[in-house]
Amino acid sequence: MKAIVCNAWGLPDTLNLENLPDVVPAAGQVAIDVQAAGVNFPDVLIIQNKYQVKPPLPFTPGGELAGTVRAVGEGVTRFKVGDRVIAFVGQGAFAQQIAVPVQAVMPMPEGMDFDVAAAITLTYGTSHHAVVDRAQLKAGETMLVLGAAGGVGLAAIDIGKALGARVIAAASSDEKLAVCKDHGADVLINYATEDLREAIKRATDGKGPDVIYDPVGGVYAEPAFRSIAWRGRYLVVGFANGEIPKLPLNLTLLKGASLVGVFWGEYARREPAANMAAMGQLMGWLAEGKIRPHISGRYALADTAQALNDMAARKVTGKVVIEPQR
């Protein structure tokens, strides 16, 4: 089978497409023929040794996938050969085959396409953990989403609207904001052309957003936090900008506000039952049409480096997927 292999830390163009032995599941594992693998911003960082998770070299990147069961290991009774499944794996998904612990596998809902299934675990899992669990966003509240056209940003918009909140989407171009509007955003802010604080003030009649969802970091963090509502919750989701902001802590005092960390991967590891319950709610919303993963690109396995370069250059809206079997 073919797989993308990171043999040394570096940029996407240093990755190799290699022939590896077919996988054989160990006891408690499920072997899967990967039909689609989601691409996420951590994939860009992890191959450069810039992510909080640092796998030993060599390794195959890619953290989420959908496919069909090719074999099951001893003791596995929940799945059988041919089942359509979803898995969150940390790494290893950019390959034609993978063997994963049965605890990381869930059945695909009937009628779901592989690319959609591969695009839901990390972005929607992260945003559900952030918005529902950590921020406890309520119907009628207002949430500001920074970097709103990215994978986790669009997921946050979908989830906010599913909960009955008012959502303000902020992104760097009118084209990206058009995608946000299509996903239900109530107010659009182009922070490349508008003053962010003034735009937030207008959008909230001076009150500020109850929740701020920030996967970007960098220069927009402080003006956004200065705009937060009384008892607001600021979600620290990631630093796609590449710069970890330094926020004046007196702002939390003045606004009675909370800085709330979001690390979905660790949450899924430490609280697997809660994570699976969240996934169940997401699958229900998906079936009801309340959330709609946006797939903006599909790449062959040989084009994985291009997919990661496009992600790094912020050319991606929503999600892109690798299709290893083509």
ZIZIVEN-V422000 format. One record per residue. N is the residue number from 1. RES is the residue in one letter. OMEGA is omega in degrees with one decimal (NA if undefined). BURIAL is b if it has 24 or more other C-alpha atoms within 12 Angstrom, else e. D_FIRST is the distance of its C-alpha to the first C-alpha in Angstrom with 2 decimals. Layout:
n:N res:RES omega:OMEGA burial:BURIAL d_first:D_FIRST
n:N res:RES omega:OMEGA burial:BURIAL d_first:D_FIRST
//
This chain:
n:1 res:M omega:-179.0 burial:e d_first:0.00
n:2 res:K omega:179.2 burial:b d_first:3.79
n:3 res:A omega:171.5 burial:b d_first:6.72
n:4 res:I omega:-176.5 burial:b d_first:10.44
n:5 res:V omega:172.4 burial:b d_first:12.27
n:6 res:C omega:-179.3 burial:b d_first:16.03
n:7 res:N omega:179.5 burial:b d_first:17.42
n:8 res:A omega:-179.9 burial:e d_first:21.00
n:9 res:W omega:179.8 burial:b d_first:23.09
n:10 res:G omega:-179.4 burial:e d_first:23.75
n:11 res:L omega:-175.3 burial:b d_first:23.68
n:12 res:P omega:-177.2 burial:b d_first:20.72
n:13 res:D omega:177.6 burial:b d_first:20.78
n:14 res:T omega:178.9 burial:e d_first:19.97
n:15 res:L omega:-178.9 burial:b d_first:16.41
n:16 res:N omega:170.6 burial:b d_first:13.61
n:17 res:L omega:-172.8 burial:b d_first:10.37
n:18 res:E omega:171.0 burial:e d_first:8.31
n:19 res:N omega:-179.6 burial:e d_first:5.59
n:20 res:L omega:177.4 burial:e d_first:5.41
n:21 res:P omega:173.6 burial:e d_first:6.10
n:22 res:D omega:-177.3 burial:e d_first:5.52
n:23 res:V omega:174.7 burial:b d_first:8.32
n:24 res:V omega:-176.0 burial:b d_first:11.82
n:25 res:P omega:171.6 burial:b d_first:14.59
n:26 res:A omega:176.8 burial:e d_first:17.71
n:27 res:A omega:179.1 burial:e d_first:21.15
n:28 res:G omega:-179.5 burial:e d_first:21.80
n:29 res:Q omega:174.2 burial:b d_first:18.22
n:30 res:V omega:173.7 burial:b d_first:16.39
n:31 res:A omega:-172.8 burial:b d_first:12.65
n:32 res:I omega:165.9 burial:b d_first:11.90
n:33 res:D omega:-173.7 burial:b d_first:9.82
n:34 res:V omega:177.4 burial:b d_first:10.79
n:35 res:Q omega:178.1 burial:b d_first:13.04
n:36 res:A omega:177.8 burial:b d_first:14.98
n:37 res:A omega:179.9 burial:b d_first:15.46
n:38 res:G omega:177.4 burial:b d_first:18.97
n:39 res:V omega:-177.0 burial:b d_first:20.00
n:40 res:N omega:-177.1 burial:b d_first:22.99
n:41 res:F omega:175.4 burial:b d_first:25.43
n:42 res:P omega:177.5 burial:b d_first:24.59
n:43 res:D omega:177.9 burial:b d_first:21.13
n:44 res:V omega:-177.0 burial:b d_first:23.24
n:45 res:L omega:-170.9 burial:b d_first:25.33
n:46 res:I omega:-179.5 burial:b d_first:22.95
n:47 res:I omega:177.4 burial:b d_first:21.18
n:48 res:Q omega:-177.0 burial:b d_first:24.78
n:49 res:N omega:-179.5 burial:e d_first:25.90
n:50 res:K omega:-177.4 burial:e d_first:28.36
n:51 res:Y omega:-178.1 burial:e d_first:27.46
n:52 res:Q omega:174.2 burial:e d_first:29.15
n:53 res:V omega:-174.3 burial:e d_first:25.91
n:54 res:K omega:-179.4 burial:e d_first:24.67
n:55 res:P omega:176.2 burial:b d_first:21.44
n:56 res:P omega:176.5 burial:e d_first:21.21
n:57 res:L omega:-12.2 burial:e d_first:19.28
n:58 res:P omega:177.6 burial:e d_first:16.46
n:59 res:F omega:175.5 burial:b d_first:14.88
n:60 res:T omega:179.1 burial:b d_first:12.74
n:61 res:P omega:179.6 burial:b d_first:15.43
n:62 res:G omega:-171.3 burial:b d_first:15.96
n:63 res:G omega:-177.3 burial:b d_first:18.26
n:64 res:E omega:-174.5 burial:b d_first:18.30
n:65 res:L omega:169.4 burial:b d_first:16.21
n:66 res:A omega:-178.6 burial:b d_first:16.74
n:67 res:G omega:-178.9 burial:b d_first:14.70
n:68 res:T omega:179.8 burial:b d_first:15.05
n:69 res:V omega:177.6 burial:b d_first:15.17
n:70 res:R omega:179.1 burial:b d_first:12.89
n:71 res:A omega:175.9 burial:b d_first:14.82
n:72 res:V omega:178.8 burial:b d_first:17.64
n:73 res:G omega:180.0 burial:b d_first:18.94
n:74 res:E omega:177.1 burial:e d_first:22.49
n:75 res:G omega:-179.5 burial:e d_first:25.15
n:76 res:V omega:-179.5 burial:e d_first:23.32
n:77 res:T omega:-176.1 burial:e d_first:25.60
n:78 res:R omega:-175.7 burial:e d_first:25.37
n:79 res:F omega:177.7 burial:b d_first:22.20
n:80 res:K omega:179.8 burial:e d_first:20.96
n:81 res:V omega:179.3 burial:e d_first:18.04
n:82 res:G omega:178.7 burial:e d_first:18.11
n:83 res:D omega:174.7 burial:b d_first:19.92
n:84 res:R omega:-170.8 burial:b d_first:19.44
n:85 res:V omega:174.2 burial:b d_first:19.36
n:86 res:I omega:177.1 burial:b d_first:19.73
n:87 res:A omega:170.3 burial:b d_first:18.90
n:88 res:F omega:-165.9 burial:b d_first:20.22
n:89 res:V omega:-177.1 burial:b d_first:18.32
n:90 res:G omega:171.7 burial:b d_first:19.78
n:91 res:Q omega:178.1 burial:b d_first:16.55
n:92 res:G omega:-172.0 burial:b d_first:12.78
n:93 res:A omega:-178.7 burial:b d_first:12.66
n:94 res:F omega:-176.7 burial:b d_first:11.33
n:95 res:A omega:178.5 burial:b d_first:7.64
n:96 res:Q omega:179.5 burial:b d_first:5.96
n:97 res:Q omega:176.3 burial:b d_first:6.78
n:98 res:I omega:172.0 burial:b d_first:9.79
n:99 res:A omega:-174.0 burial:b d_first:12.59
n:100 res:V omega:175.3 burial:b d_first:16.04
n:101 res:P omega:-177.0 burial:b d_first:19.68
n:102 res:V omega:-179.5 burial:b d_first:21.29
n:103 res:Q omega:-178.7 burial:b d_first:23.99
n:104 res:A omega:-172.6 burial:b d_first:21.72
n:105 res:V omega:174.2 burial:b d_first:20.93
n:106 res:M omega:179.3 burial:b d_first:23.38
n:107 res:P omega:171.7 burial:b d_first:23.69
n:108 res:M omega:174.8 burial:b d_first:23.49
n:109 res:P omega:178.1 burial:e d_first:26.98
n:110 res:E omega:174.8 burial:e d_first:27.72
n:111 res:G omega:-179.5 burial:e d_first:27.53
n:112 res:M omega:175.7 burial:e d_first:25.49
n:113 res:D omega:-179.3 burial:e d_first:22.91
n:114 res:F omega:-176.7 burial:b d_first:19.43
n:115 res:D omega:176.3 burial:b d_first:20.28
n:116 res:V omega:-179.7 burial:b d_first:23.56
n:117 res:A omega:-179.7 burial:b d_first:22.14
n:118 res:A omega:-173.7 burial:b d_first:19.71
n:119 res:A omega:-169.8 burial:b d_first:22.74
n:120 res:I omega:-169.3 burial:b d_first:25.25
n:121 res:T omega:-172.5 burial:b d_first:24.57
n:122 res:L omega:-175.6 burial:b d_first:25.13
n:123 res:T omega:-179.4 burial:b d_first:27.65
n:124 res:Y omega:174.8 burial:b d_first:29.60
n:125 res:G omega:177.8 burial:b d_first:29.30
n:126 res:T omega:-174.7 burial:b d_first:30.70
n:127 res:S omega:175.5 burial:b d_first:33.42
n:128 res:H omega:177.5 burial:b d_first:34.44
n:129 res:H omega:-178.5 burial:b d_first:34.81
n:130 res:A omega:-169.2 burial:b d_first:36.75
n:131 res:V omega:-175.6 burial:b d_first:38.99
n:132 res:V omega:-174.0 burial:b d_first:39.61
n:133 res:D omega:-172.7 burial:b d_first:39.44
n:134 res:R omega:-178.5 burial:b d_first:40.48
n:135 res:A omega:-177.0 burial:b d_first:42.78
n:136 res:Q omega:179.0 burial:b d_first:43.93
n:137 res:L omega:-178.2 burial:b d_first:44.55
n:138 res:K omega:173.9 burial:b d_first:47.19
n:139 res:A omega:-180.0 burial:e d_first:48.20
n:140 res:G omega:175.8 burial:e d_first:50.67
n:141 res:E omega:179.5 burial:b d_first:49.46
n:142 res:T omega:176.7 burial:b d_first:48.15
n:143 res:M omega:172.2 burial:b d_first:44.81
n:144 res:L omega:178.1 burial:b d_first:44.01
n:145 res:V omega:174.1 burial:b d_first:40.34
n:146 res:L omega:-176.4 burial:b d_first:39.61
n:147 res:G omega:-165.0 burial:b d_first:36.56
n:148 res:A omega:-178.2 burial:b d_first:36.79
n:149 res:A omega:177.0 burial:b d_first:34.43
n:150 res:G omega:-176.1 burial:b d_first:31.34
n:151 res:G omega:-180.0 burial:b d_first:28.92
n:152 res:V omega:179.4 burial:b d_first:30.98
n:153 res:G omega:177.7 burial:b d_first:34.19
n:154 res:L omega:176.7 burial:b d_first:33.74
n:155 res:A omega:178.5 burial:b d_first:32.70
n:156 res:A omega:176.3 burial:b d_first:35.92
n:157 res:I omega:179.6 burial:b d_first:37.95
n:158 res:D omega:-176.7 burial:b d_first:36.63
n:159 res:I omega:176.9 burial:b d_first:37.34
n:160 res:G omega:179.6 burial:b d_first:40.71
n:161 res:K omega:177.5 burial:b d_first:41.79
n:162 res:A omega:179.5 burial:b d_first:40.61
n:163 res:L omega:179.5 burial:b d_first:42.93
n:164 res:G omega:179.3 burial:e d_first:45.82
n:165 res:A omega:170.5 burial:b d_first:46.04
n:166 res:R omega:-173.0 burial:b d_first:47.08
n:167 res:V omega:173.3 burial:b d_first:44.31
n:168 res:I omega:-179.7 burial:b d_first:44.90
n:169 res:A omega:176.2 burial:b d_first:41.92
n:170 res:A omega:-179.5 burial:b d_first:42.02
n:171 res:A omega:-169.1 burial:b d_first:39.70
n:172 res:S omega:178.1 burial:b d_first:39.99
n:173 res:S omega:178.2 burial:b d_first:40.44
n:174 res:D omega:178.8 burial:e d_first:42.04
n:175 res:E omega:177.8 burial:e d_first:38.84
n:176 res:K omega:179.9 burial:b d_first:37.01
n:177 res:L omega:176.5 burial:b d_first:40.06
n:178 res:A omega:176.4 burial:b d_first:40.02
n:179 res:V omega:177.9 burial:b d_first:36.65
n:180 res:C omega:178.2 burial:b d_first:38.28
n:181 res:K omega:178.8 burial:b d_first:41.25
n:182 res:D omega:178.3 burial:b d_first:39.08
n:183 res:H omega:171.0 burial:b d_first:37.78
n:184 res:G omega:179.6 burial:b d_first:41.37
n:185 res:A omega:-176.3 burial:b d_first:42.52
n:186 res:D omega:-178.8 burial:b d_first:46.32
n:187 res:V omega:-178.4 burial:b d_first:47.11
n:188 res:L omega:177.4 burial:b d_first:45.28
n:189 res:I omega:173.6 burial:b d_first:45.81
n:190 res:N omega:-174.5 burial:b d_first:44.63
n:191 res:Y omega:171.1 burial:b d_first:44.94
n:192 res:A omega:-176.4 burial:e d_first:44.53
n:193 res:T omega:-177.9 burial:e d_first:47.83
n:194 res:E omega:171.8 burial:e d_first:49.66
n:195 res:D omega:-171.8 burial:e d_first:51.08
n:196 res:L omega:-178.1 burial:b d_first:48.88
n:197 res:R omega:179.7 burial:b d_first:51.70
n:198 res:E omega:179.7 burial:e d_first:54.10
n:199 res:A omega:177.7 burial:b d_first:51.60
n:200 res:I omega:179.4 burial:b d_first:50.83
n:201 res:K omega:178.5 burial:b d_first:54.57
n:202 res:R omega:-174.4 burial:e d_first:55.22
n:203 res:A omega:-176.0 burial:b d_first:52.44
n:204 res:T omega:-177.9 burial:b d_first:53.72
n:205 res:D omega:175.8 burial:e d_first:57.48
n:206 res:G omega:-176.8 burial:e d_first:57.49
n:207 res:K omega:-175.4 burial:b d_first:56.17
n:208 res:G omega:-179.7 burial:b d_first:52.61
n:209 res:P omega:177.5 burial:b d_first:49.37
n:210 res:D omega:-179.9 burial:b d_first:49.10
n:211 res:V omega:172.7 burial:b d_first:45.42
n:212 res:I omega:-178.6 burial:b d_first:43.59
n:213 res:Y omega:-172.8 burial:b d_first:39.79
n:214 res:D omega:172.6 burial:b d_first:38.64
n:215 res:P omega:-169.7 burial:b d_first:35.00
n:216 res:V omega:-173.1 burial:b d_first:36.27
n:217 res:G omega:176.1 burial:b d_first:38.84
n:218 res:G omega:-168.0 burial:e d_first:40.66
n:219 res:V omega:-177.0 burial:e d_first:43.96
n:220 res:Y omega:-175.7 burial:b d_first:44.05
n:221 res:A omega:-175.7 burial:b d_first:43.97
n:222 res:E omega:177.4 burial:b d_first:47.62
n:223 res:P omega:176.9 burial:b d_first:49.23
n:224 res:A omega:-178.5 burial:b d_first:47.25
n:225 res:F omega:176.8 burial:b d_first:48.30
n:226 res:R omega:-177.5 burial:b d_first:51.88
n:227 res:S omega:-170.7 burial:b d_first:51.83
n:228 res:I omega:179.8 burial:b d_first:50.69
n:229 res:A omega:172.4 burial:b d_first:52.98
n:230 res:W omega:-176.2 burial:e d_first:55.05
n:231 res:R omega:179.2 burial:b d_first:52.88
n:232 res:G omega:179.2 burial:b d_first:49.78
n:233 res:R omega:-178.7 burial:b d_first:46.30
n:234 res:Y omega:-175.6 burial:b d_first:44.17
n:235 res:L omega:177.7 burial:b d_first:40.46
n:236 res:V omega:-172.1 burial:b d_first:38.65
n:237 res:V omega:-178.1 burial:b d_first:35.06
n:238 res:G omega:-173.4 burial:b d_first:33.66
n:239 res:F omega:-178.4 burial:b d_first:34.48
n:240 res:A omega:177.1 burial:b d_first:32.58
n:241 res:N omega:-177.6 burial:b d_first:35.55
n:242 res:G omega:-178.4 burial:e d_first:34.68
n:243 res:E omega:176.1 burial:e d_first:38.18
n:244 res:I omega:-174.5 burial:e d_first:39.15
n:245 res:P omega:175.3 burial:b d_first:42.61
n:246 res:K omega:-175.6 burial:e d_first:45.68
n:247 res:L omega:175.2 burial:e d_first:47.67
n:248 res:P omega:-175.1 burial:e d_first:51.38
n:249 res:L omega:176.3 burial:e d_first:51.64
n:250 res:N omega:179.2 burial:e d_first:55.13
n:251 res:L omega:177.8 burial:b d_first:53.52
n:252 res:T omega:179.2 burial:b d_first:52.28
n:253 res:L omega:-174.7 burial:e d_first:55.90
n:254 res:L omega:-177.3 burial:e d_first:57.53
n:255 res:K omega:-174.3 burial:b d_first:55.34
n:256 res:G omega:-170.0 burial:e d_first:54.90
n:257 res:A omega:-178.6 burial:b d_first:51.20
n:258 res:S omega:167.0 burial:b d_first:48.08
n:259 res:L omega:-172.3 burial:b d_first:45.07
n:260 res:V omega:179.8 burial:b d_first:42.17
n:261 res:G omega:-179.1 burial:b d_first:38.83
n:262 res:V omega:177.0 burial:b d_first:35.60
n:263 res:F omega:-171.7 burial:b d_first:32.44
n:264 res:W omega:-178.3 burial:b d_first:30.39
n:265 res:G omega:179.1 burial:b d_first:27.57
n:266 res:E omega:175.3 burial:e d_first:30.24
n:267 res:Y omega:179.9 burial:b d_first:32.12
n:268 res:A omega:179.7 burial:b d_first:29.14
n:269 res:R omega:-175.1 burial:e d_first:28.76
n:270 res:R omega:-175.0 burial:e d_first:32.51
n:271 res:E omega:-173.7 burial:e d_first:33.52
n:272 res:P omega:-179.9 burial:e d_first:30.71
n:273 res:A omega:178.7 burial:e d_first:33.23
n:274 res:A omega:179.3 burial:e d_first:34.77
n:275 res:N omega:179.2 burial:b d_first:31.45
n:276 res:M omega:175.8 burial:b d_first:30.46
n:277 res:A omega:176.9 burial:e d_first:33.96
n:278 res:A omega:177.9 burial:b d_first:33.48
n:279 res:M omega:176.9 burial:b d_first:30.21
n:280 res:G omega:177.5 burial:e d_first:32.22
n:281 res:Q omega:178.3 burial:b d_first:34.86
n:282 res:L omega:179.1 burial:b d_first:32.42
n:283 res:M omega:175.8 burial:b d_first:30.92
n:284 res:G omega:177.3 burial:e d_first:34.51
n:285 res:W omega:178.8 burial:b d_first:35.43
n:286 res:L omega:179.2 burial:b d_first:32.46
n:287 res:A omega:-179.8 burial:e d_first:33.65
n:288 res:E omega:-178.9 burial:e d_first:37.14
n:289 res:G omega:-179.4 burial:e d_first:36.13
n:290 res:K omega:173.9 burial:b d_first:37.41
n:291 res:I omega:-175.5 burial:b d_first:34.21
n:292 res:R omega:176.2 burial:b d_first:32.04
n:293 res:P omega:-177.1 burial:b d_first:28.86
n:294 res:H omega:179.7 burial:b d_first:29.03
n:295 res:I omega:-175.9 burial:b d_first:25.82
n:296 res:S omega:179.8 burial:b d_first:26.79
n:297 res:G omega:178.0 burial:b d_first:23.56
n:298 res:R omega:-174.2 burial:b d_first:20.04
n:299 res:Y omega:170.5 burial:b d_first:17.50
n:300 res:A omega:-179.9 burial:b d_first:14.28
n:301 res:L omega:-179.8 burial:b d_first:11.48
n:302 res:A omega:-178.5 burial:b d_first:12.83
n:303 res:D omega:-179.3 burial:b d_first:16.20
n:304 res:T omega:179.5 burial:b d_first:15.75
n:305 res:A omega:178.5 burial:b d_first:18.40
n:306 res:Q omega:177.7 burial:b d_first:20.77
n:307 res:A omega:179.8 burial:b d_first:20.46
n:308 res:L omega:176.1 burial:b d_first:21.36
n:309 res:N omega:177.5 burial:b d_first:24.12
n:310 res:D omega:176.8 burial:b d_first:25.54
n:311 res:M omega:-178.6 burial:b d_first:25.62
n:312 res:A omega:-178.9 burial:b d_first:27.38
n:313 res:A omega:178.7 burial:e d_first:29.82
n:314 res:R omega:174.5 burial:b d_first:30.71
n:315 res:K omega:-173.3 burial:b d_first:29.95
n:316 res:V omega:165.8 burial:b d_first:28.24
n:317 res:T omega:-177.1 burial:b d_first:30.26
n:318 res:G omega:-175.9 burial:b d_first:28.98
n:319 res:K omega:166.1 burial:b d_first:25.20
n:320 res:V omega:-177.5 burial:b d_first:22.30
n:321 res:V omega:170.7 burial:b d_first:18.79
n:322 res:I omega:176.8 burial:b d_first:15.28
n:323 res:E omega:-169.7 burial:b d_first:13.67
n:324 res:P omega:-175.9 burial:b d_first:9.86
n:325 res:Q omega:178.1 burial:b d_first:9.66
n:326 res:R omega:NA burial:e d_first:12.10
//
